[in-house]
């Protein structure tokens, strides 16, 4: 590190001892970072090939208004997503408010009263609990007569195949939802191969069951996506990986044509489906964001690997650990006390390009069963492909870090988080 760089870090409030500690870890990760870059190169080629196959033109970047009939940009973008993820169809819209909304649309569009929804991967993400009706909520699937069944993971976080086999004896099970990432849990993230094995197991017993994967935080981390190993539906958010930090809103649903169309009728209304929904000037950012996504995801992965190595070296439990293969961009760090979660998030906020002068505090955020603290000084509000961190203020008091549009900014964020943890007296370098 040059003297100028050291002085710049110090001007941002990071002590020389913190910089030196982190620089030693950075130097040890060069081979790991080269492997991440190779993955980014592969996925960049995949995206370019998909765009060329869909014949993206300058006209596709133009906006539409009103009903949005014959929006060539919107329709071509959906062809790009279908080509990149090797599916029959895609629904990619700014009308989808977030990842939970996309999941809710996919579920409501493909389940009917009397059906049973199965989660073979244990508890779903907190905000999905109200969509399903695990926690009582107005308009939930439960209110429409759709039941829910869950098979918990085994103690080693693997799938309970015998439990799943037993559950599949229920003829009313119509759809199995598989959450790839950990959510607010400290389990490992499922790899695409693990998800493929689970889907194959389900299909051998019940080929009629729709297998849907919540792919949030997982896009472009591996060479394959869940739709390439048997998933009938795959769902995600554009203010996470595939939006590349440029999409201002939106979500996607890809998969078999029938199931995507069912979701589209729930997004808009029966009889209209995919035919309506203006792009409202988002096309350019959606295309460019998807193009940038492999590189941006690589930066987020480097930041996550760096975080794992920093905090593991200091004795904290981290998931994934410092050497494990990555299957999403989320890094969990367990502090065991709320002060650690709060200090970490305040460090991430202090490193932000937007609202860095604000101090995040826990609050009762809608959709969660405990106070949650969130740090995200982002160009797009709530964008978790940008440098961000959050966590519920409840045991085991783990924080979940993700994002970083550039590796350099991700590095700064983790260094600032460490400085706040040091300043709070929670660790000594």
ZIGI-V402602 format. One record per residue. N is the residue number from 1. RES is the residue in three letters. PHI is phi in whole degrees, 0 to 359 (none if undefined). PSI is psi in whole degrees, 0 to 359 (none if undefined). D_CENTER is the distance of its C-alpha to the mean C-alpha in Angstrom with 2 decimals. Layout:
BEGIN
n=N res=RES phi=PHI psi=PSI d_center=D_CENTER
n=N res=RES phi=PHI psi=PSI d_center=D_CENTER
END
This chain:
BEGIN
n=1 res=UNK phi=none psi=137 d_center=32.77
n=2 res=UNK phi=282 psi=163 d_center=35.28
n=3 res=UNK phi=298 psi=323 d_center=37.20
n=4 res=UNK phi=296 psi=318 d_center=35.76
n=5 res=UNK phi=297 psi=316 d_center=32.16
n=6 res=UNK phi=300 psi=315 d_center=33.22
n=7 res=UNK phi=296 psi=324 d_center=34.95
n=8 res=UNK phi=294 psi=315 d_center=31.96
n=9 res=UNK phi=299 psi=318 d_center=29.76
n=10 res=UNK phi=296 psi=325 d_center=32.66
n=11 res=UNK phi=293 psi=339 d_center=32.97
n=12 res=UNK phi=268 psi=1 d_center=29.41
n=13 res=UNK phi=99 psi=14 d_center=30.42
n=14 res=UNK phi=256 psi=124 d_center=29.42
n=15 res=UNK phi=291 psi=153 d_center=32.36
n=16 res=UNK phi=301 psi=322 d_center=33.79
n=17 res=UNK phi=297 psi=321 d_center=33.35
n=18 res=UNK phi=294 psi=317 d_center=29.57
n=19 res=UNK phi=299 psi=313 d_center=29.44
n=20 res=UNK phi=295 psi=318 d_center=31.57
n=21 res=UNK phi=301 psi=314 d_center=29.60
n=22 res=UNK phi=286 psi=329 d_center=26.33
n=23 res=UNK phi=292 psi=324 d_center=28.19
n=24 res=UNK phi=297 psi=320 d_center=29.50
n=25 res=UNK phi=292 psi=318 d_center=26.05
n=26 res=UNK phi=303 psi=315 d_center=24.91
n=27 res=UNK phi=298 psi=331 d_center=28.03
n=28 res=UNK phi=279 psi=353 d_center=27.24
n=29 res=UNK phi=254 psi=12 d_center=23.90
n=30 res=UNK phi=299 psi=315 d_center=25.33
n=31 res=UNK phi=294 psi=321 d_center=25.29
n=32 res=UNK phi=297 psi=318 d_center=21.70
n=33 res=UNK phi=291 psi=326 d_center=20.71
n=34 res=UNK phi=296 psi=322 d_center=22.91
n=35 res=UNK phi=294 psi=321 d_center=21.10
n=36 res=UNK phi=296 psi=320 d_center=17.74
n=37 res=UNK phi=296 psi=323 d_center=19.73
n=38 res=UNK phi=295 psi=321 d_center=21.16
n=39 res=UNK phi=295 psi=319 d_center=17.83
n=40 res=UNK phi=298 psi=321 d_center=16.98
n=41 res=UNK phi=297 psi=315 d_center=20.44
n=42 res=UNK phi=300 psi=313 d_center=20.04
n=43 res=UNK phi=288 psi=331 d_center=16.91
n=44 res=UNK phi=297 psi=318 d_center=18.64
n=45 res=UNK phi=296 psi=323 d_center=21.59
n=46 res=UNK phi=299 psi=316 d_center=19.63
n=47 res=UNK phi=292 psi=315 d_center=18.43
n=48 res=UNK phi=298 psi=318 d_center=21.98
n=49 res=UNK phi=299 psi=318 d_center=23.54
n=50 res=UNK phi=295 psi=319 d_center=21.57
n=51 res=UNK phi=293 psi=321 d_center=22.64
n=52 res=UNK phi=291 psi=321 d_center=26.15
n=53 res=UNK phi=297 psi=323 d_center=26.31
n=54 res=UNK phi=278 psi=356 d_center=25.41
n=55 res=UNK phi=58 psi=54 d_center=28.07
n=56 res=UNK phi=296 psi=132 d_center=26.16
n=57 res=UNK phi=234 psi=170 d_center=28.91
n=58 res=UNK phi=300 psi=327 d_center=29.52
n=59 res=UNK phi=297 psi=335 d_center=30.15
n=60 res=UNK phi=293 psi=342 d_center=26.56
n=61 res=UNK phi=275 psi=352 d_center=25.58
n=62 res=UNK phi=281 psi=152 d_center=27.87
n=63 res=UNK phi=275 psi=165 d_center=26.90
n=64 res=UNK phi=229 psi=162 d_center=28.19
n=65 res=UNK phi=227 psi=180 d_center=29.23
n=66 res=UNK phi=63 psi=228 d_center=30.60
n=67 res=UNK phi=291 psi=333 d_center=29.96
n=68 res=UNK phi=78 psi=20 d_center=28.34
n=69 res=UNK phi=300 psi=140 d_center=30.52
n=70 res=UNK phi=58 psi=37 d_center=30.53
n=71 res=UNK phi=283 psi=100 d_center=27.73
n=72 res=UNK phi=295 psi=326 d_center=27.79
n=73 res=UNK phi=293 psi=315 d_center=24.81
n=74 res=UNK phi=297 psi=312 d_center=22.55
n=75 res=UNK phi=293 psi=322 d_center=24.00
n=76 res=UNK phi=290 psi=323 d_center=23.86
n=77 res=UNK phi=301 psi=320 d_center=20.21
n=78 res=UNK phi=293 psi=330 d_center=19.51
n=79 res=UNK phi=291 psi=324 d_center=21.75
n=80 res=UNK phi=297 psi=312 d_center=19.80
n=81 res=UNK phi=298 psi=317 d_center=16.51
n=82 res=UNK phi=297 psi=321 d_center=18.72
n=83 res=UNK phi=290 psi=316 d_center=20.41
n=84 res=UNK phi=294 psi=323 d_center=17.50
n=85 res=UNK phi=261 psi=7 d_center=15.88
n=86 res=UNK phi=55 psi=56 d_center=19.46
n=87 res=UNK phi=234 psi=169 d_center=19.64
n=88 res=UNK phi=284 psi=329 d_center=22.48
n=89 res=UNK phi=205 psi=168 d_center=20.91
n=90 res=UNK phi=209 psi=151 d_center=18.03
n=91 res=UNK phi=233 psi=111 d_center=17.47
n=92 res=UNK phi=230 psi=107 d_center=15.84
n=93 res=UNK phi=220 psi=145 d_center=16.98
n=94 res=UNK phi=288 psi=345 d_center=17.07
n=95 res=UNK phi=290 psi=343 d_center=18.44
n=96 res=UNK phi=276 psi=115 d_center=15.05
n=97 res=UNK phi=286 psi=329 d_center=14.32
n=98 res=UNK phi=191 psi=179 d_center=10.67
n=99 res=UNK phi=296 psi=319 d_center=8.15
n=100 res=UNK phi=297 psi=321 d_center=10.72
n=101 res=UNK phi=297 psi=316 d_center=13.42
n=102 res=UNK phi=299 psi=317 d_center=12.32
n=103 res=UNK phi=296 psi=317 d_center=12.29
n=104 res=UNK phi=299 psi=320 d_center=15.55
n=105 res=UNK phi=296 psi=313 d_center=17.09
n=106 res=UNK phi=298 psi=319 d_center=16.51
n=107 res=UNK phi=290 psi=309 d_center=17.96
n=108 res=UNK phi=295 psi=329 d_center=20.78
n=109 res=UNK phi=285 psi=338 d_center=21.68
n=110 res=UNK phi=243 psi=3 d_center=22.20
n=111 res=UNK phi=243 psi=148 d_center=23.69
n=112 res=UNK phi=231 psi=159 d_center=27.21
n=113 res=UNK phi=310 psi=132 d_center=29.39
n=114 res=UNK phi=98 psi=342 d_center=30.42
n=115 res=UNK phi=287 psi=160 d_center=27.39
n=116 res=UNK phi=240 psi=132 d_center=25.48
n=117 res=UNK phi=264 psi=130 d_center=21.71
n=118 res=UNK phi=248 psi=133 d_center=20.99
n=119 res=UNK phi=250 psi=103 d_center=18.13
n=120 res=UNK phi=276 psi=3 d_center=19.25
n=121 res=UNK phi=241 psi=28 d_center=16.54
n=122 res=UNK phi=81 psi=199 d_center=17.65
n=123 res=UNK phi=298 psi=132 d_center=16.46
n=124 res=UNK phi=281 psi=175 d_center=13.41
n=125 res=UNK phi=300 psi=149 d_center=11.18
n=126 res=UNK phi=310 psi=313 d_center=13.76
n=127 res=UNK phi=292 psi=340 d_center=13.43
n=128 res=UNK phi=281 psi=343 d_center=13.88
n=129 res=UNK phi=299 psi=321 d_center=17.12
n=130 res=UNK phi=283 psi=329 d_center=18.92
n=131 res=UNK phi=299 psi=315 d_center=17.87
n=132 res=UNK phi=286 psi=320 d_center=19.42
n=133 res=UNK phi=108 psi=11 d_center=22.20
n=134 res=UNK phi=300 psi=316 d_center=21.84
n=135 res=UNK phi=256 psi=132 d_center=22.42
n=136 res=UNK phi=301 psi=132 d_center=24.93
n=137 res=UNK phi=204 psi=144 d_center=23.80
n=138 res=UNK phi=296 psi=130 d_center=25.56
n=139 res=UNK phi=83 psi=11 d_center=24.60
n=140 res=UNK phi=292 psi=165 d_center=22.65
n=141 res=UNK phi=301 psi=325 d_center=22.92
n=142 res=UNK phi=300 psi=325 d_center=25.49
n=143 res=UNK phi=294 psi=339 d_center=27.69
n=144 res=UNK phi=260 psi=17 d_center=27.92
n=145 res=UNK phi=78 psi=23 d_center=29.13
n=146 res=UNK phi=257 psi=122 d_center=26.01
n=147 res=UNK phi=269 psi=166 d_center=25.93
n=148 res=UNK phi=229 psi=140 d_center=23.27
n=149 res=UNK phi=223 psi=141 d_center=23.69
n=150 res=UNK phi=229 psi=138 d_center=21.69
n=151 res=UNK phi=246 psi=114 d_center=22.40
n=152 res=UNK phi=291 psi=155 d_center=21.40
n=153 res=UNK phi=289 psi=158 d_center=20.50
n=154 res=UNK phi=287 psi=166 d_center=23.49
n=155 res=UNK phi=306 psi=333 d_center=24.17
n=156 res=UNK phi=269 psi=13 d_center=22.87
n=157 res=UNK phi=71 psi=16 d_center=19.42
n=158 res=UNK phi=268 psi=166 d_center=20.53
n=159 res=UNK phi=287 psi=140 d_center=20.88
n=160 res=UNK phi=272 psi=83 d_center=24.12
n=161 res=UNK phi=298 psi=324 d_center=25.51
n=162 res=UNK phi=292 psi=321 d_center=28.80
n=163 res=UNK phi=295 psi=322 d_center=27.25
n=164 res=UNK phi=292 psi=318 d_center=25.19
n=165 res=UNK phi=302 psi=317 d_center=28.43
n=166 res=UNK phi=294 psi=317 d_center=30.25
n=167 res=UNK phi=297 psi=323 d_center=27.72
n=168 res=UNK phi=290 psi=355 d_center=27.88
n=169 res=UNK phi=290 psi=342 d_center=31.59
n=170 res=UNK phi=287 psi=113 d_center=30.81
n=171 res=UNK phi=292 psi=347 d_center=31.60
n=172 res=UNK phi=276 psi=352 d_center=29.75
n=173 res=UNK phi=293 psi=122 d_center=26.29
n=174 res=UNK phi=250 psi=328 d_center=24.85
n=175 res=UNK phi=215 psi=139 d_center=21.11
n=176 res=UNK phi=248 psi=125 d_center=18.96
n=177 res=UNK phi=254 psi=129 d_center=15.30
n=178 res=UNK phi=238 psi=118 d_center=13.31
n=179 res=UNK phi=268 psi=115 d_center=10.05
n=180 res=UNK phi=292 psi=312 d_center=8.81
n=181 res=UNK phi=274 psi=171 d_center=7.05
n=182 res=UNK phi=278 psi=340 d_center=9.57
n=183 res=UNK phi=63 psi=214 d_center=8.86
n=184 res=UNK phi=269 psi=51 d_center=12.06
n=185 res=UNK phi=232 psi=165 d_center=13.87
n=186 res=UNK phi=252 psi=26 d_center=15.24
n=187 res=UNK phi=280 psi=168 d_center=15.16
n=188 res=UNK phi=283 psi=157 d_center=14.05
n=189 res=UNK phi=279 psi=140 d_center=11.03
n=190 res=UNK phi=284 psi=135 d_center=12.64
n=191 res=UNK phi=284 psi=164 d_center=13.63
n=192 res=UNK phi=299 psi=321 d_center=14.17
n=193 res=UNK phi=296 psi=319 d_center=17.83
n=194 res=UNK phi=298 psi=317 d_center=17.51
n=195 res=UNK phi=297 psi=319 d_center=15.77
n=196 res=UNK phi=299 psi=319 d_center=18.56
n=197 res=UNK phi=296 psi=319 d_center=21.19
n=198 res=UNK phi=295 psi=316 d_center=20.13
n=199 res=UNK phi=297 psi=318 d_center=20.20
n=200 res=UNK phi=299 psi=319 d_center=23.53
n=201 res=UNK phi=297 psi=313 d_center=24.90
n=202 res=UNK phi=297 psi=314 d_center=24.12
n=203 res=UNK phi=293 psi=328 d_center=25.54
n=204 res=UNK phi=295 psi=325 d_center=28.65
n=205 res=UNK phi=273 psi=316 d_center=29.46
n=206 res=UNK phi=223 psi=83 d_center=28.27
n=207 res=UNK phi=296 psi=345 d_center=27.67
n=208 res=UNK phi=278 psi=347 d_center=27.59
n=209 res=UNK phi=282 psi=129 d_center=24.37
n=210 res=UNK phi=283 psi=129 d_center=21.36
n=211 res=UNK phi=254 psi=115 d_center=18.38
n=212 res=UNK phi=246 psi=137 d_center=15.01
n=213 res=UNK phi=244 psi=126 d_center=11.63
n=214 res=UNK phi=280 psi=106 d_center=8.41
n=215 res=UNK phi=262 psi=12 d_center=6.44
n=216 res=UNK phi=306 psi=132 d_center=2.88
n=217 res=UNK phi=77 psi=1 d_center=2.34
n=218 res=UNK phi=254 psi=344 d_center=5.81
n=219 res=UNK phi=300 psi=134 d_center=7.74
n=220 res=UNK phi=67 psi=15 d_center=10.92
n=221 res=UNK phi=277 psi=327 d_center=10.72
n=222 res=UNK phi=242 psi=175 d_center=13.57
n=223 res=UNK phi=289 psi=325 d_center=16.41
n=224 res=UNK phi=254 psi=158 d_center=15.73
n=225 res=UNK phi=243 psi=162 d_center=13.13
n=226 res=UNK phi=304 psi=332 d_center=13.68
n=227 res=UNK phi=291 psi=344 d_center=15.90
n=228 res=UNK phi=270 psi=358 d_center=18.18
n=229 res=UNK phi=235 psi=24 d_center=18.92
n=230 res=UNK phi=113 psi=355 d_center=19.85
n=231 res=UNK phi=296 psi=132 d_center=17.04
n=232 res=UNK phi=281 psi=330 d_center=18.75
n=233 res=UNK phi=221 psi=147 d_center=15.73
n=234 res=UNK phi=219 psi=137 d_center=12.10
n=235 res=UNK phi=230 psi=145 d_center=9.87
n=236 res=UNK phi=198 psi=177 d_center=6.94
n=237 res=UNK phi=248 psi=143 d_center=7.00
n=238 res=UNK phi=277 psi=348 d_center=9.16
n=239 res=UNK phi=265 psi=18 d_center=8.70
n=240 res=UNK phi=244 psi=216 d_center=5.49
n=241 res=UNK phi=309 psi=306 d_center=6.53
n=242 res=UNK phi=288 psi=347 d_center=9.22
n=243 res=UNK phi=277 psi=350 d_center=10.89
n=244 res=UNK phi=60 psi=19 d_center=11.96
n=245 res=UNK phi=82 psi=357 d_center=12.60
n=246 res=UNK phi=255 psi=330 d_center=15.33
n=247 res=UNK phi=295 psi=127 d_center=14.19
n=248 res=UNK phi=276 psi=348 d_center=15.45
n=249 res=UNK phi=188 psi=175 d_center=13.91
n=250 res=UNK phi=118 psi=165 d_center=13.00
n=251 res=UNK phi=209 psi=172 d_center=11.09
n=252 res=UNK phi=222 psi=153 d_center=12.05
n=253 res=UNK phi=224 psi=121 d_center=13.64
n=254 res=UNK phi=234 psi=156 d_center=15.33
n=255 res=UNK phi=152 psi=208 d_center=17.84
n=256 res=UNK phi=293 psi=142 d_center=21.48
n=257 res=UNK phi=305 psi=315 d_center=23.41
n=258 res=UNK phi=301 psi=317 d_center=24.79
n=259 res=UNK phi=285 psi=324 d_center=21.56
n=260 res=UNK phi=294 psi=318 d_center=19.93
n=261 res=UNK phi=296 psi=321 d_center=23.21
n=262 res=UNK phi=301 psi=319 d_center=23.25
n=263 res=UNK phi=294 psi=321 d_center=19.95
n=264 res=UNK phi=297 psi=323 d_center=21.50
n=265 res=UNK phi=293 psi=334 d_center=24.56
n=266 res=UNK phi=278 psi=327 d_center=22.60
n=267 res=UNK phi=295 psi=313 d_center=20.77
n=268 res=UNK phi=259 psi=265 d_center=24.22
n=269 res=UNK phi=195 psi=153 d_center=27.20
n=270 res=UNK phi=306 psi=136 d_center=29.22
n=271 res=UNK phi=96 psi=340 d_center=31.34
n=272 res=UNK phi=248 psi=309 d_center=29.20
n=273 res=UNK phi=54 psi=232 d_center=25.72
n=274 res=UNK phi=284 psi=351 d_center=24.38
n=275 res=UNK phi=288 psi=338 d_center=27.65
n=276 res=UNK phi=241 psi=164 d_center=26.97
n=277 res=UNK phi=120 psi=93 d_center=24.43
n=278 res=UNK phi=293 psi=150 d_center=25.23
n=279 res=UNK phi=277 psi=341 d_center=22.83
n=280 res=UNK phi=53 psi=39 d_center=24.41
n=281 res=UNK phi=82 psi=10 d_center=24.11
n=282 res=UNK phi=269 psi=349 d_center=20.41
n=283 res=UNK phi=305 psi=312 d_center=21.18
n=284 res=UNK phi=300 psi=313 d_center=21.85
n=285 res=UNK phi=291 psi=328 d_center=18.65
n=286 res=UNK phi=292 psi=315 d_center=16.62
n=287 res=UNK phi=294 psi=310 d_center=18.67
n=288 res=UNK phi=293 psi=324 d_center=18.80
n=289 res=UNK phi=296 psi=317 d_center=15.12
n=290 res=UNK phi=295 psi=322 d_center=14.45
n=291 res=UNK phi=297 psi=320 d_center=17.39
n=292 res=UNK phi=281 psi=342 d_center=16.15
n=293 res=UNK phi=307 psi=313 d_center=12.59
n=294 res=UNK phi=302 psi=321 d_center=13.84
n=295 res=UNK phi=289 psi=318 d_center=15.71
n=296 res=UNK phi=294 psi=318 d_center=13.20
n=297 res=UNK phi=299 psi=322 d_center=10.67
n=298 res=UNK phi=299 psi=319 d_center=13.88
n=299 res=UNK phi=297 psi=318 d_center=14.64
n=300 res=UNK phi=295 psi=322 d_center=11.46
n=301 res=UNK phi=295 psi=317 d_center=12.27
n=302 res=UNK phi=300 psi=318 d_center=15.83
n=303 res=UNK phi=297 psi=320 d_center=15.11
n=304 res=UNK phi=292 psi=317 d_center=13.31
n=305 res=UNK phi=298 psi=318 d_center=16.26
n=306 res=UNK phi=300 psi=314 d_center=18.65
n=307 res=UNK phi=300 psi=316 d_center=17.47
n=308 res=UNK phi=300 psi=317 d_center=17.87
n=309 res=UNK phi=290 psi=321 d_center=21.31
n=310 res=UNK phi=297 psi=308 d_center=22.45
n=311 res=UNK phi=281 psi=332 d_center=21.84
n=312 res=UNK phi=293 psi=321 d_center=22.87
n=313 res=UNK phi=297 psi=334 d_center=26.06
n=314 res=UNK phi=271 psi=1 d_center=26.75
n=315 res=UNK phi=98 psi=6 d_center=26.65
n=316 res=UNK phi=271 psi=149 d_center=23.43
n=317 res=UNK phi=286 psi=129 d_center=21.44
n=318 res=UNK phi=232 psi=144 d_center=18.13
n=319 res=UNK phi=224 psi=119 d_center=15.47
n=320 res=UNK phi=293 psi=165 d_center=15.23
n=321 res=UNK phi=283 psi=183 d_center=18.74
n=322 res=UNK phi=293 psi=341 d_center=20.10
n=323 res=UNK phi=243 psi=352 d_center=20.99
n=324 res=UNK phi=294 psi=153 d_center=18.60
n=325 res=UNK phi=292 psi=143 d_center=16.89
n=326 res=UNK phi=265 psi=142 d_center=13.17
n=327 res=UNK phi=233 psi=358 d_center=10.72
n=328 res=UNK phi=203 psi=181 d_center=7.38
n=329 res=UNK phi=264 psi=1 d_center=7.45
n=330 res=UNK phi=275 psi=137 d_center=7.83
n=331 res=UNK phi=239 psi=120 d_center=11.56
n=332 res=UNK phi=263 psi=136 d_center=13.45
n=333 res=UNK phi=232 psi=123 d_center=17.03
n=334 res=UNK phi=263 psi=119 d_center=19.51
n=335 res=UNK phi=263 psi=336 d_center=22.35
n=336 res=UNK phi=80 psi=356 d_center=24.24
n=337 res=UNK phi=210 psi=147 d_center=25.30
n=338 res=UNK phi=298 psi=330 d_center=23.90
n=339 res=UNK phi=299 psi=326 d_center=25.54
n=340 res=UNK phi=292 psi=316 d_center=23.30
n=341 res=UNK phi=299 psi=315 d_center=20.05
n=342 res=UNK phi=294 psi=314 d_center=21.78
n=343 res=UNK phi=298 psi=318 d_center=23.25
n=344 res=UNK phi=301 psi=310 d_center=20.06
n=345 res=UNK phi=296 psi=323 d_center=18.32
n=346 res=UNK phi=293 psi=329 d_center=21.58
n=347 res=UNK phi=291 psi=318 d_center=21.62
n=348 res=UNK phi=298 psi=317 d_center=18.25
n=349 res=UNK phi=297 psi=320 d_center=19.62
n=350 res=UNK phi=294 psi=340 d_center=22.89
n=351 res=UNK phi=267 psi=0 d_center=21.42
n=352 res=UNK phi=284 psi=152 d_center=19.84
n=353 res=UNK phi=280 psi=341 d_center=21.60
n=354 res=UNK phi=236 psi=134 d_center=21.52
n=355 res=UNK phi=59 psi=33 d_center=22.88
n=356 res=UNK phi=293 psi=338 d_center=23.48
n=357 res=UNK phi=276 psi=355 d_center=26.61
n=358 res=UNK phi=272 psi=155 d_center=24.95
n=359 res=UNK phi=243 psi=112 d_center=24.46
n=360 res=UNK phi=291 psi=144 d_center=21.57
n=361 res=UNK phi=226 psi=153 d_center=22.85
n=362 res=UNK phi=298 psi=145 d_center=21.62
n=363 res=UNK phi=206 psi=160 d_center=22.01
n=364 res=UNK phi=282 psi=79 d_center=21.82
n=365 res=UNK phi=289 psi=135 d_center=18.69
n=366 res=UNK phi=304 psi=138 d_center=18.82
n=367 res=UNK phi=96 psi=355 d_center=16.98
n=368 res=UNK phi=240 psi=155 d_center=17.23
n=369 res=UNK phi=261 psi=8 d_center=20.25
n=370 res=UNK phi=210 psi=163 d_center=20.79
n=371 res=UNK phi=301 psi=145 d_center=20.85
n=372 res=UNK phi=232 psi=141 d_center=17.65
n=373 res=UNK phi=250 psi=136 d_center=17.73
n=374 res=UNK phi=227 psi=133 d_center=15.33
n=375 res=UNK phi=242 psi=122 d_center=16.00
n=376 res=UNK phi=194 psi=85 d_center=14.86
n=377 res=UNK phi=273 psi=80 d_center=17.73
n=378 res=UNK phi=247 psi=160 d_center=15.97
n=379 res=UNK phi=288 psi=329 d_center=17.55
n=380 res=UNK phi=247 psi=120 d_center=15.22
n=381 res=UNK phi=303 psi=125 d_center=15.24
n=382 res=UNK phi=81 psi=2 d_center=12.09
n=383 res=UNK phi=292 psi=117 d_center=10.13
n=384 res=UNK phi=260 psi=14 d_center=7.62
n=385 res=UNK phi=270 psi=343 d_center=7.98
n=386 res=UNK phi=277 psi=165 d_center=11.46
n=387 res=UNK phi=305 psi=119 d_center=13.02
n=388 res=UNK phi=202 psi=161 d_center=12.06
n=389 res=UNK phi=203 psi=149 d_center=12.56
n=390 res=UNK phi=199 psi=168 d_center=13.09
n=391 res=UNK phi=178 psi=150 d_center=14.57
n=392 res=UNK phi=281 psi=144 d_center=17.00
n=393 res=UNK phi=272 psi=76 d_center=20.63
n=394 res=UNK phi=202 psi=158 d_center=21.67
n=395 res=UNK phi=305 psi=143 d_center=22.48
n=396 res=UNK phi=271 psi=18 d_center=21.49
n=397 res=UNK phi=58 psi=63 d_center=20.46
n=398 res=UNK phi=253 psi=145 d_center=17.37
n=399 res=UNK phi=253 psi=148 d_center=15.24
n=400 res=UNK phi=240 psi=113 d_center=11.56
n=401 res=UNK phi=255 psi=140 d_center=11.34
n=402 res=UNK phi=203 psi=162 d_center=8.86
n=403 res=UNK phi=90 psi=188 d_center=9.62
n=404 res=UNK phi=123 psi=100 d_center=13.12
n=405 res=UNK phi=296 psi=333 d_center=14.27
n=406 res=UNK phi=230 psi=151 d_center=17.13
n=407 res=UNK phi=298 psi=322 d_center=17.88
n=408 res=UNK phi=298 psi=322 d_center=20.89
n=409 res=UNK phi=286 psi=322 d_center=19.12
n=410 res=UNK phi=300 psi=319 d_center=16.64
n=411 res=UNK phi=298 psi=314 d_center=19.87
n=412 res=UNK phi=301 psi=316 d_center=21.56
n=413 res=UNK phi=301 psi=314 d_center=18.91
n=414 res=UNK phi=292 psi=321 d_center=19.25
n=415 res=UNK phi=297 psi=320 d_center=23.00
n=416 res=UNK phi=291 psi=323 d_center=23.25
n=417 res=UNK phi=297 psi=318 d_center=21.38
n=418 res=UNK phi=296 psi=320 d_center=23.86
n=419 res=UNK phi=299 psi=319 d_center=26.72
n=420 res=UNK phi=294 psi=322 d_center=25.93
n=421 res=UNK phi=294 psi=320 d_center=25.77
n=422 res=UNK phi=295 psi=313 d_center=29.07
n=423 res=UNK phi=297 psi=331 d_center=30.62
n=424 res=UNK phi=280 psi=358 d_center=29.84
n=425 res=UNK phi=77 psi=20 d_center=31.88
n=426 res=UNK phi=271 psi=345 d_center=29.18
n=427 res=UNK phi=203 psi=154 d_center=29.71
n=428 res=UNK phi=236 psi=131 d_center=32.44
n=429 res=UNK phi=272 psi=none d_center=32.14
END
